[in-house]
Amino acid sequence: MNQKPTVKEIQEEILILLSELDRVCRKNNIKYSLHGGTLLGAVRENGFIPWDDDADITMMREEYNRLIECFNKESKDFMLIESFLHMPRIVRRKFEEDTVFAWIDIMIYDPITEKNIPQKIKFGMILAFQAMCRNEVTIHLIEGKTHSALQMAAFKFAYFVGRPFSYEKKYNWYNKFCQNCLCGNRKYIHRSNDQLRGMKMLVPAECMNEYIDISYEGKQLMITKDYDKVLTISYGANYMTPIHDEANDDLHVHFREAFLKHLKLI
């Protein structure tokens, strides 16, 4: 495996992953949307943001449930895994000496109540389930300037509470809670497997009703028809102005190392 790929080499591998995801989705009439920096790059650059070294997509829960049923059956060289942290990801099945390690994050939209206090309860419960799904390597990925000592203590307490149970059992509890609890009138959805900052970005449910194609590095990929609303909620009204969040660069380095350890590639 290529241990020190350039950003360009990572982007080339991500484009292969995105193309395979798109192929399987179109074959099975499954809808998805590019998301985050990947969506921003599609709209602003017709491809990658120059420094971007990962890819995000979003799906409604119903669409994701259909994808998990068919992807690993239909893709020969790639696989969808749910075993790392609390977010499904698409990676290669095998790595040769010159293969670049990259992945796609799949963020899932679930309904959330419109009421403020129940929202906070749901966020807190989701964070507890996410902590329970960590292991001795990934629990350390949350340490940093963005969390207070009290938040870290609560997170680690939930992690230790979850240790006696299998990952599969905890992940199943987590998904059932996100889908079925504190959903309100289902007018709003949120990315229930995102980090807290992204989890709190509520989107009107109709934003994920219609999809369009967009050119991305010469490939036709899917985005929500309401991409402007989604990007404005995520980045603000001036989302077309490039801003490089360098804090994410260090996070990706640590995350990449933990992911490689999980897959037993280092």
C-alpha positions in Angstrom: 0.0 0.0 0.0 1.2 3.5 -0.8 2.1 4.9 2.6 2.6 8.5 1.7 0.1 9.4 -1.1 -0.3 12.9 -2.3 -3.6 14.7 -2.1 -4.0 14.3 -5.8 -3.4 10.5 -5.6 -6.0 10.3 -2.7 -8.5 12.3 -4.8 -8.0 9.9 -7.8 -8.8 6.9 -5.5 -11.8 8.7 -4.1 -13.2 9.3 -7.6 -13.0 5.6 -8.3 -14.9 4.9 -5.0 -17.5 7.5 -5.9 -18.0 6.1 -9.4 -18.5 2.6 -8.0 -21.0 3.9 -5.4 -22.9 5.8 -8.1 -23.0 2.7 -10.3 -24.5 0.5 -7.7 -27.0 3.2 -6.6 -28.2 3.9 -10.2 -28.5 0.2 -10.9 -30.8 -0.2 -7.9 -32.6 3.1 -8.1 -31.1 4.3 -4.8 -30.8 8.0 -4.2 -27.9 9.8 -2.5 -26.3 13.2 -2.5 -22.8 14.4 -2.3 -22.3 16.2 1.0 -20.1 18.6 2.9 -16.9 19.6 1.2 -17.6 17.1 -1.6 -20.9 18.8 -2.4 -19.3 22.2 -2.0 -16.6 21.1 -4.5 -19.2 19.9 -6.9 -21.1 23.2 -6.9 -18.1 25.5 -6.7 -15.3 23.6 -8.6 -17.1 20.9 -10.6 -14.9 18.5 -8.7 -12.6 18.4 -5.7 -11.7 21.3 -3.5 -8.0 21.5 -4.1 -7.0 20.4 -0.5 -9.8 17.9 0.1 -8.7 14.4 0.9 -12.0 12.7 1.8 -15.5 12.3 0.5 -18.9 12.6 2.1 -22.3 11.5 0.9 -25.7 11.7 2.6 -28.7 9.4 2.3 -32.1 9.1 3.8 -32.3 6.1 6.2 -34.6 4.2 3.8 -32.2 4.6 0.9 -29.3 3.5 3.1 -31.1 0.4 4.2 -31.5 -0.6 0.6 -27.8 0.1 -0.1 -26.5 -2.0 2.7 -28.6 -4.9 1.3 -27.0 -4.8 -2.1 -23.6 -3.1 -2.2 -21.4 -5.9 -0.9 -23.2 -8.4 -3.1 -22.7 -6.3 -6.3 -19.3 -4.7 -5.9 -16.4 -7.0 -6.6 -13.5 -4.7 -5.6 -15.1 -2.5 -2.9 -17.0 -3.1 0.3 -19.3 -1.2 2.6 -18.3 -1.6 6.3 -20.2 -0.5 9.5 -17.6 -1.7 12.0 -15.5 1.5 12.4 -16.8 4.1 14.8 -20.5 4.7 14.1 -20.5 5.6 10.4 -20.7 3.4 7.3 -17.8 3.7 4.9 -16.9 2.4 1.5 -13.3 1.1 1.0 -11.4 -1.3 -1.2 -11.5 -5.0 -0.4 -7.8 -5.5 -1.1 -4.7 -3.3 -1.1 -1.7 -3.9 -3.4 1.7 -2.3 -2.9 0.8 0.9 -4.8 -2.8 1.1 -3.8 -3.9 4.4 -2.1 -6.0 4.1 1.0 -9.1 6.3 0.8 -12.8 6.0 1.8 -16.3 7.5 1.5 -18.2 8.5 4.6 -21.9 7.8 4.4 -24.0 10.1 6.6 -27.6 9.1 7.3 -30.6 11.4 7.6 -33.1 10.5 10.3 -36.1 12.5 11.5 -35.9 14.7 14.6 -38.4 16.6 16.7 -39.0 20.3 16.1 -39.0 21.0 19.8 -35.9 22.4 21.4 -35.6 20.4 24.7 -36.3 17.0 23.1 -33.8 17.8 20.4 -31.1 18.3 23.1 -32.1 15.0 24.7 -31.8 13.3 21.4 -28.4 14.8 20.7 -27.2 13.7 24.2 -28.4 10.2 23.7 -26.9 9.9 20.3 -23.5 11.1 21.6 -23.8 8.4 24.4 -24.4 5.7 21.8 -21.5 7.0 19.7 -19.2 6.8 22.7 -20.4 3.2 23.4 -19.5 2.3 19.9 -15.8 3.4 20.3 -12.9 1.1 21.1 -9.6 1.5 22.9 -8.1 3.2 19.7 -11.0 5.4 18.6 -11.9 6.7 22.0 -8.8 8.8 21.9 -9.9 10.5 18.6 -12.2 12.8 20.6 -9.5 14.3 22.7 -8.7 17.9 21.9 -9.5 21.5 22.3 -13.2 21.2 21.2 -14.2 19.2 24.3 -14.4 20.4 27.9 -13.1 18.1 30.7 -16.8 17.5 31.7 -17.7 16.5 28.2 -14.7 14.2 28.0 -15.6 12.6 31.3 -19.3 12.0 30.2 -18.1 10.6 26.9 -15.7 8.2 28.5 -18.3 7.1 31.1 -20.6 6.1 28.3 -17.7 4.3 26.6 -17.0 2.2 29.7 -20.7 1.4 30.2 -20.8 0.0 26.7 -17.7 -2.1 26.9 -19.4 -5.4 28.1 -21.7 -5.4 25.0 -20.7 -6.4 21.4 -20.3 -3.7 18.8 -23.1 -5.2 16.8 -25.6 -4.9 19.7 -24.6 -1.3 20.5 -24.7 -0.3 16.9 -28.2 -1.8 16.5 -29.4 0.1 19.6 -28.0 3.3 18.2 -29.7 2.9 14.9 -33.1 2.0 16.3 -33.0 5.0 18.6 -32.1 7.4 15.8 -34.9 6.1 13.5 -37.7 5.8 16.1 -37.2 8.1 19.0 -37.9 11.8 19.4 -38.9 12.2 15.8 -41.7 14.8 16.2 -43.8 15.5 13.2 -41.0 14.4 10.9 -40.8 17.8 9.2 -37.0 18.0 10.0 -34.2 15.6 9.5 -30.6 15.6 10.7 -27.4 13.6 10.1 -27.7 11.2 13.1 -24.3 9.6 12.6 -22.4 12.9 12.2 -20.3 14.7 14.9 -22.3 17.0 17.2 -21.7 20.1 15.1 -23.1 18.4 12.0 -25.8 16.5 13.9 -27.3 19.8 15.1 -27.7 21.2 11.6 -31.4 20.5 11.0 -32.7 20.4 7.4 -36.3 20.5 6.2 -37.2 16.9 5.2 -38.3 18.0 1.7 -34.6 18.9 1.0 -33.9 15.2 0.3 -37.0 14.5 -1.9 -35.5 15.4 -5.3 -32.1 14.8 -6.8 -30.2 16.1 -9.9 -27.0 15.1 -11.6 -23.9 17.3 -11.5 -20.5 17.0 -13.2 -17.8 16.0 -10.8 -14.3 15.6 -12.3 -16.0 14.6 -15.5 -18.3 12.1 -13.8 -22.0 12.5 -13.4 -22.9 12.1 -9.7 -26.0 12.9 -7.7 -26.8 15.8 -5.4 -30.0 17.0 -3.8 -31.9 19.5 -5.9 -32.0 21.8 -2.8 -28.2 21.9 -2.6 -28.2 25.7 -2.0 -30.3 25.3 1.1 -28.2 22.5 2.4 -24.9 24.3 1.8 -26.2 27.5 3.3 -27.2 25.6 6.5 -23.8 24.0 6.6 -21.4 26.8 5.6 -23.5 30.1 5.6 -24.7 32.2 2.7 -21.1 32.9 1.4 -20.3 29.3 0.9 -18.9 30.1 -2.6 -15.9 31.9 -1.0 -13.1 29.3 -0.5 -12.0 28.8 3.2 -9.4 26.2 4.1 -10.1 24.8 7.6 -6.6 23.6 8.5 -7.8 22.2 11.8 -9.4 19.3 9.8 -6.0 18.4 8.2 -4.5 17.2 11.6 -7.8 15.4 12.5 -7.7 13.5 9.2 -4.1 12.3 9.9 -5.1 10.8 13.2 -8.3 9.4 11.9 -6.5 7.8 8.9 -4.1 6.1 11.2 -6.8 4.7 13.5 -8.8 3.5 10.5 -5.8 1.7 9.1 -5.2 0.0 12.4 -8.9 -1.1 12.5 -8.5 -2.7 9.1 -5.2 -4.3 10.2 -3.3 -2.5 7.4 -0.7 -1.2 9.7 
